[in-house]
Amino acid sequence: MTFPDRHYQAVRKKHQCFGCNKIIAKGSPAWYSVGVWEGDFYYYHMCDRCKEITDSLPNETFEDGLDQGFINEINENYKTK
């Protein structure tokens, strides 16, 4: 990953959370990330709940990258165990 930038700010328009796919309302605080992963440019917004869950996951979780809505998948796997 190169030139990663991650910051916390109130969003100027509604965005979809990368982790859970829920809408982050205009004016709500959210994490914004932008950078390059294995040559591909990325950017996304994430709500506080998903950021907290992501921060608690082991680094190995991210080795293959993450798909949008990955928090929902993690929650589903947890429920079935």
C-alpha positions in Angstrom: 0.0 0.0 0.0 1.4 3.4 -0.9 0.4 7.0 0.1 -2.4 5.9 2.4 -4.4 8.7 3.8 -7.0 8.1 6.5 -8.8 10.8 8.3 -12.0 11.4 10.3 -14.4 14.1 9.2 -18.0 15.0 8.8 -19.2 14.0 5.3 -20.5 16.7 3.0 -23.0 14.4 1.3 -24.4 10.9 2.1 -22.0 8.0 1.5 -22.3 4.2 1.8 -20.2 2.6 4.5 -17.6 0.3 2.9 -17.9 -2.1 5.9 -21.6 -2.6 6.4 -23.2 -0.9 3.3 -25.4 1.4 5.5 -25.8 5.0 4.5 -23.7 7.6 6.4 -25.9 10.7 6.5 -24.7 14.1 5.4 -23.0 15.8 8.3 -22.3 12.6 10.2 -18.7 11.8 11.1 -17.0 9.0 9.2 -13.5 7.7 8.4 -12.3 8.4 4.9 -9.5 6.3 3.4 -7.6 6.7 0.1 -4.5 5.1 -1.3 -3.1 2.5 -3.7 -3.2 -1.3 -2.9 -1.2 -3.6 -5.2 -1.3 -0.9 -8.0 -5.0 -0.2 -7.7 -6.4 3.1 -6.5 -9.0 2.9 -3.7 -11.1 5.2 -1.6 -13.9 4.6 0.8 -15.9 5.9 3.7 -16.5 3.9 6.9 -18.8 4.4 9.9 -17.4 4.4 13.5 -18.8 0.9 14.2 -17.1 -0.7 11.3 -13.9 1.1 11.9 -13.9 -0.2 15.5 -14.5 -3.8 14.3 -11.9 -3.5 11.6 -9.3 -2.2 14.1 -10.0 -5.2 16.3 -9.4 -7.8 13.6 -6.0 -9.5 13.2 -3.8 -8.1 10.3 -4.0 -11.5 8.5 -7.7 -10.6 7.7 -6.5 -8.0 5.3 -3.8 -9.9 3.4 -6.1 -10.6 0.4 -7.9 -7.2 0.6 -11.5 -6.6 1.6 -14.7 -6.5 -0.4 -17.4 -3.9 0.2 -19.8 -5.2 2.9 -17.1 -7.4 4.6 -18.4 -6.5 8.1 -21.8 -8.1 7.2 -20.0 -11.3 6.1 -17.9 -11.4 9.3 -21.1 -11.0 11.3 -22.9 -13.8 9.4 -19.9 -16.1 10.0 -19.9 -15.3 13.7 -23.6 -16.0 14.0 -23.3 -19.5 12.4 -20.5 -20.6 14.8 
